[in-house]
Amino acid sequence: MIKSMTGFGLSESFNKASNVSIEIRSVNHRFLELSIQSVNLDSDLEDFIKGAIYKKIVRGKVEVKIKSKLSSKTKYSINKELFKNLEKSLKEVLKDKVELKFSDFKDVQGIFNIEKSQNINKKLIKDNFKIALKLFIDSREKEGSKIENIFLKKIKRIEIITKSIKSSEKKTLKNKINLYKNKIKTLIDDFDKNRLDQEIALLALKCDVSEELDRIIFHIDTIKEELSKKISSGKKIDFVLQELFRESNTLSVKLDDSKLKNLALDMKLLIEEMREQTQNVE
């Protein structure tokens, strides 16, 4: 089964206490590259997210965005020691009893403190991340299924072309040998039959494309086998397609018949289109 490297998943949760939005998206990349964007994510949650991504994803540039509005608490405190020192200093200067009001010292640095803390709902974040991750993986599998169907259609077309060339080339090669023999006989009255047979054998070897066709069939079978696996490797498919393209290129060069050569060129085009699609396979 093929998985695409592009995908998207989103999960949101809203209530009176907390709002959480988690978005996961990915694009093509040679390896797995993960970035997490969040303002108030602690190390435990970050490790949880990384572990889940690394377990499920092999390749792609993955971006996780976490937006949260969490419940908060505010704590007020007065530094009694500093307050007493302030009061004492004022009495010494004013030589009289000092009655301080809150407005007199609220802006004095260090005396009046306000501490705000947010309560991170780890379970809420984890639950939403799991949902977003599932939707993300499902989208990659859905896109991968489309790519696989494209592959199978093109593979079927390549198999038809290969079969057509294989059946036609035998007849073409036989006609080419007979034509070559007759031409030699008309040009040369006295010729060495053994030498002619050797030249004919070399000609047949040079023009024979059965080896290339056999390799093409082998590579096609390898790709089909890889597609049938539970997890297909984009890197392996890409490598096999490179070899397949090399064989089809040799085939197009060796073929003389214009009709068969055009078929070989069509095959090259199909393989090239598959290679482009492979760039998006995990």
URQUIMO-V596202 format. One record per residue. N is the residue number from 1. RES is the residue in three letters. OMEGA is omega as a letter, one per 30 degrees, with the letter a starting at -180 (NA if undefined). D_LAST is the distance of its C-alpha to the last C-alpha in Angstrom with 1 decimal. Layout:
# URQUIMO-V596202
n={N	N}
res={RES	RES}
omega={OMEGA	OMEGA}
d_last={D_LAST	D_LAST}
This chain:
# URQUIMO-V596202
n={1	2	3	4	5	6	7	8	9	10	11	12	13	14	15	16	17	18	19	20	21	22	23	24	25	26	27	28	29	30	31	32	33	34	35	36	37	38	39	40	41	42	43	44	45	46	47	48	49	50	51	52	53	54	55	56	57	58	59	60	61	62	63	64	65	66	67	68	69	70	71	72	73	74	75	76	77	78	79	80	81	82	83	84	85	86	87	88	89	90	91	92	93	94	95	96	97	98	99	100	101	102	103	104	105	106	107	108	109	110	111	112	113	114	115	116	117	118	119	120	121	122	123	124	125	126	127	128	129	130	131	132	133	134	135	136	137	138	139	140	141	142	143	144	145	146	147	148	149	150	151	152	153	154	155	156	157	158	159	160	161	162	163	164	165	166	167	168	169	170	171	172	173	174	175	176	177	178	179	180	181	182	183	184	185	186	187	188	189	190	191	192	193	194	195	196	197	198	199	200	201	202	203	204	205	206	207	208	209	210	211	212	213	214	215	216	217	218	219	220	221	222	223	224	225	226	227	228	229	230	231	232	233	234	235	236	237	238	239	240	241	242	243	244	245	246	247	248	249	250	251	252	253	254	255	256	257	258	259	260	261	262	263	264	265	266	267	268	269	270	271	272	273	274	275	276	277	278	279	280	281	282}
res={MET	ILE	LYS	SER	MET	THR	GLY	PHE	GLY	LEU	SER	GLU	SER	PHE	ASN	LYS	ALA	SER	ASN	VAL	SER	ILE	GLU	ILE	ARG	SER	VAL	ASN	HIS	ARG	PHE	LEU	GLU	LEU	SER	ILE	GLN	SER	VAL	ASN	LEU	ASP	SER	ASP	LEU	GLU	ASP	PHE	ILE	LYS	GLY	ALA	ILE	TYR	LYS	LYS	ILE	VAL	ARG	GLY	LYS	VAL	GLU	VAL	LYS	ILE	LYS	SER	LYS	LEU	SER	SER	LYS	THR	LYS	TYR	SER	ILE	ASN	LYS	GLU	LEU	PHE	LYS	ASN	LEU	GLU	LYS	SER	LEU	LYS	GLU	VAL	LEU	LYS	ASP	LYS	VAL	GLU	LEU	LYS	PHE	SER	ASP	PHE	LYS	ASP	VAL	GLN	GLY	ILE	PHE	ASN	ILE	GLU	LYS	SER	GLN	ASN	ILE	ASN	LYS	LYS	LEU	ILE	LYS	ASP	ASN	PHE	LYS	ILE	ALA	LEU	LYS	LEU	PHE	ILE	ASP	SER	ARG	GLU	LYS	GLU	GLY	SER	LYS	ILE	GLU	ASN	ILE	PHE	LEU	LYS	LYS	ILE	LYS	ARG	ILE	GLU	ILE	ILE	THR	LYS	SER	ILE	LYS	SER	SER	GLU	LYS	LYS	THR	LEU	LYS	ASN	LYS	ILE	ASN	LEU	TYR	LYS	ASN	LYS	ILE	LYS	THR	LEU	ILE	ASP	ASP	PHE	ASP	LYS	ASN	ARG	LEU	ASP	GLN	GLU	ILE	ALA	LEU	LEU	ALA	LEU	LYS	CYS	ASP	VAL	SER	GLU	GLU	LEU	ASP	ARG	ILE	ILE	PHE	HIS	ILE	ASP	THR	ILE	LYS	GLU	GLU	LEU	SER	LYS	LYS	ILE	SER	SER	GLY	LYS	LYS	ILE	ASP	PHE	VAL	LEU	GLN	GLU	LEU	PHE	ARG	GLU	SER	ASN	THR	LEU	SER	VAL	LYS	LEU	ASP	ASP	SER	LYS	LEU	LYS	ASN	LEU	ALA	LEU	ASP	MET	LYS	LEU	LEU	ILE	GLU	GLU	MET	ARG	GLU	GLN	THR	GLN	ASN	VAL	GLU}
omega={a	l	l	l	l	a	a	l	a	l	a	l	a	l	a	a	a	l	a	l	a	a	l	l	a	l	a	l	a	a	l	l	a	l	a	l	l	a	a	a	l	a	a	l	l	l	l	a	l	a	a	l	a	a	a	a	a	a	l	l	a	l	l	l	l	l	a	l	a	l	a	l	l	a	l	l	l	l	a	a	l	l	l	l	l	a	l	a	l	l	l	a	a	l	a	l	a	l	a	l	a	a	a	a	a	a	l	a	l	a	a	a	l	l	l	l	l	l	a	l	a	a	l	l	a	a	l	l	l	l	l	a	l	l	l	a	l	a	l	l	l	l	l	l	l	l	a	l	l	l	a	l	a	l	l	l	l	l	l	l	l	l	a	l	a	a	a	a	l	l	a	a	l	l	a	l	l	l	a	l	a	a	l	a	l	a	a	l	a	a	l	a	l	l	l	l	l	l	l	l	l	l	a	l	a	a	a	a	a	l	l	l	l	l	l	l	l	a	l	l	l	l	l	l	l	l	a	a	l	l	a	l	l	a	a	l	l	l	a	l	l	l	l	l	l	l	l	l	l	l	a	l	a	a	l	a	a	a	l	l	l	l	l	l	l	l	l	l	l	a	l	l	l	l	l	l	a	l	l	a	a	NA}
d_last={10.4	7.4	5.5	5.5	5.1	8.8	11.0	14.5	16.9	20.6	23.4	27.0	30.1	33.7	37.0	40.2	39.2	35.5	33.0	29.2	26.3	22.7	20.0	16.2	14.1	11.0	10.2	8.2	8.8	9.0	9.1	9.6	12.6	14.6	17.8	20.3	23.1	26.2	29.9	31.1	28.4	29.8	28.2	27.9	25.9	23.7	23.1	22.4	19.7	18.0	18.2	16.7	13.7	13.2	13.7	11.2	8.2	6.5	5.3	7.0	10.8	12.1	15.7	18.1	21.5	24.4	27.7	30.6	34.3	35.8	39.4	41.5	44.8	47.5	50.0	53.2	55.3	58.4	59.0	62.5	63.5	62.7	64.5	67.6	67.6	67.4	70.2	72.3	71.9	73.0	76.1	77.1	76.9	78.3	81.0	80.7	78.8	75.3	73.6	70.0	68.0	64.2	64.1	65.8	63.2	59.9	58.8	60.0	56.9	56.2	58.7	56.9	53.1	50.5	47.3	44.4	41.7	38.7	37.9	34.1	33.3	30.5	30.3	29.9	27.1	25.2	25.8	24.5	21.4	20.6	21.1	19.0	16.1	16.5	16.7	13.6	11.5	13.5	12.8	9.0	10.0	12.8	11.0	8.7	12.1	13.6	11.3	12.1	15.7	15.8	14.6	17.3	19.9	19.5	19.5	22.7	24.2	23.6	25.2	28.1	28.6	28.5	31.0	33.2	33.3	34.0	36.9	38.3	38.0	40.3	43.1	42.5	42.7	45.9	47.5	46.6	48.4	51.5	51.7	51.5	54.2	56.5	56.1	57.1	60.1	61.4	61.1	62.6	65.6	65.6	62.1	60.9	59.1	57.3	56.0	54.9	53.0	51.2	50.3	49.1	46.9	45.4	44.8	43.2	40.9	40.0	39.3	37.7	34.0	33.6	31.7	29.1	28.9	28.5	25.6	23.9	24.4	23.0	19.7	19.4	20.1	17.4	14.7	16.3	16.4	12.7	12.2	14.9	13.4	12.8	9.2	7.8	6.5	5.2	7.8	10.3	10.2	10.8	13.6	15.2	15.3	17.1	19.5	20.0	20.8	23.3	25.0	25.3	26.8	29.3	30.1	31.0	33.2	35.1	35.9	39.2	39.5	38.4	37.1	35.0	33.8	32.7	30.7	29.0	28.2	26.8	24.5	23.4	22.7	20.6	18.5	18.2	17.0	14.3	13.2	13.2	11.0	8.4	8.3	6.6	3.8	0.0}
